[in-house]
Amino acid sequence: MIFWVVAVALTLCASLAVLLPLTGRSREVAAAADHDLEVYRDQLAELDRDVARGAIPLAEAEQARAEIGRRIIRIGRSEKNEAQLTTSATGRLVRRVSAAAVLAVPLVSWGLYAGIGSPDLPSQPLAARLQKNPAQSTVDELVARAESHLAANPNDGRGWDVLAPIYVRMQRYSDAAAAYRHAIRLLGSTAARQSGLGEALANAAQGMVTADAQAAFEVARSLDPANPKANFYLALALAQEGRKDDAKAAWQAMFAELPSSSPWRQVVAQALAQTGENQAGDAGKMEPTGEAAADAAASMSEEDRNAMIETMVAGLDERLRNDPLDEDGWMKLMRSYLVLGRKEQAEGALKRGVEAFGGESEQARKLAAFGESLGLSLKE
């Protein structure tokens, strides 16, 4: 009931705000005309006083009096025209149509809402939603429940440990890094937590293995020398530093030690393929849209799949730096960055591709048109 009272009051206020100017226009015009007429009368009186004092010749006074008279006549005509427009059939019709249109909007809106809306649906405050059966809750509601619990119990290390990888999957990388740090502080350092922290920090830095991320991966590897995530990202850090041979050697050693059932074999094979190294036919030179990559990704966990995509995109970017005259490659790179939610890097790829072919070339124009279709811009 309160909803309808508030809705009616707000609608009434909005309607009056539109209707009142429609009815008040003639009064405003009349008030303005009365003011102008009063000014002209004062001018006539002042003119008579100037003539009486001899301050103005009689001929000039008559000319001024005639001009003021013409202005007064024009005011009279304007008032008459406005009155005619207000009282005419056309004027009345305009006002009626305008009023009907203003009144129809809330009536139609209420009718539609009553028909297809849910005015009787009870409110669902956050506290009530958080108390729902977890099986009936959405992921966002479950996360909100966990966040509410941790806000009240910040020393619940197990809660932070559970929430951290969920944040990673939701691409809330800064929150994930903070959650991993809480879990490490409260529960102690493990290879899984340290590698998770490093992954969150790397993703928060747009795929770059920063010094903090590298330190976390080093700790993870010291706790578990066979940890695949730590070994993979540490090799990636070498590649990002320009140490391609060292990175290749690290990935080769990792590939040789991984069990045949490990999903990381495909990830490492993709990385080696980008460096020109094929591992026993497990990978050719594949890019983010290749069929083999899609098949491999389908069987992976989301965490491992994201790592694979990150690696392939980084490899494609690096290949285009060395071989920039690849029109299709630039288009794939732009699409890939957009899929990862990195519009700035997608626009950077567009600019680099256009510069590689020359701004006036046919390829550059095609890249610009393709980028525009994706919502990218060449402007700074």
Long-range contacts (C-beta under 8 A, 24 or more apart in sequence): 3-119, 4-119, 7-110, 11-106, 11-110, 14-106, 15-102, 15-103, 15-106, 18-102, 19-99, 19-102, 22-95, 22-98, 22-99, 23-95, 26-82, 26-83, 26-86, 29-78, 29-79, 29-82, 30-79, 30-82, 33-75, 33-78, 33-79, 36-71, 36-75, 37-72, 37-75, 40-68, 40-71, 40-72, 40-75, 43-68, 44-68, 139-166, 139-170, 143-170, 154-182, 155-186, 156-186, 157-182, 157-183, 157-185, 157-186, 157-187, 158-187, 160-186, 161-187, 161-193, 164-193, 164-196, 164-200, 165-196, 165-303, 167-200, 168-196, 168-199, 168-200, 168-203, 168-303, 169-302, 169-303, 171-203, 171-341, 173-200, 173-201, 173-203, 173-204, 174-200, 174-204, 176-200, 177-201, 177-204, 189-219, 189-223, 190-223, 191-220, 191-221, 191-223, 191-224, 191-227, 191-230, 192-220, 192-227, 194-219, 194-220, 194-223, 194-230, 195-220, 195-227, 195-229, 195-230, 195-233, 196-229, 198-229, 198-230, 198-233, 199-229, 199-233, 199-303, 199-307, 202-233, 203-306, 203-310, 206-342, 206-345, 207-310, 207-313, 207-314, 208-240, 209-233, 209-234, 209-236, 209-237, 209-240, 213-237, 226-257, 228-254, 228-258, 228-262, 228-264, 229-264, 229-307, 232-264, 232-267, 232-268, 232-271, 232-307, 232-311, 235-271, 236-271, 236-311, 236-314, 239-271, 239-275, 239-314, 239-318, 240-314, 244-275, 247-271, 247-275, 248-272, 248-275, 248-277, 251-275, 251-277, 252-277, 252-279, 255-279, 263-296, 263-299, 263-300, 263-301, 263-304, 264-304, 266-296, 266-300, 266-308, 267-304, 267-307, 267-308, 267-311, 270-296, 270-308, 270-311, 270-312, 270-315, 271-311, 271-315, 273-315, 274-311, 274-312, 274-314, 274-315, 274-316, 274-318, 274-319, 275-315, 286-312, 287-312, 287-315, 287-316, 287-329, 287-332, 288-312, 288-313, 288-316, 288-332, 288-335, 288-336, 288-339, 289-332, 289-335, 289-336, 309-336, 309-339, 309-340, 310-340, 312-336, 313-337, 313-340, 317-349, 320-349, 320-352, 320-353, 324-352, 324-353, 324-356, 325-356, 325-357, 327-353, 327-357, 327-363, 327-366, 327-367, 330-356, 330-367, 331-367, 331-370, 334-370, 334-371, 334-374, 334-376, 335-374, 338-374, 343-375, 343-376, 346-371, 346-374, 346-376, 347-371, 347-376, 347-377, 347-378, 350-376, 350-378, 351-378, 354-378
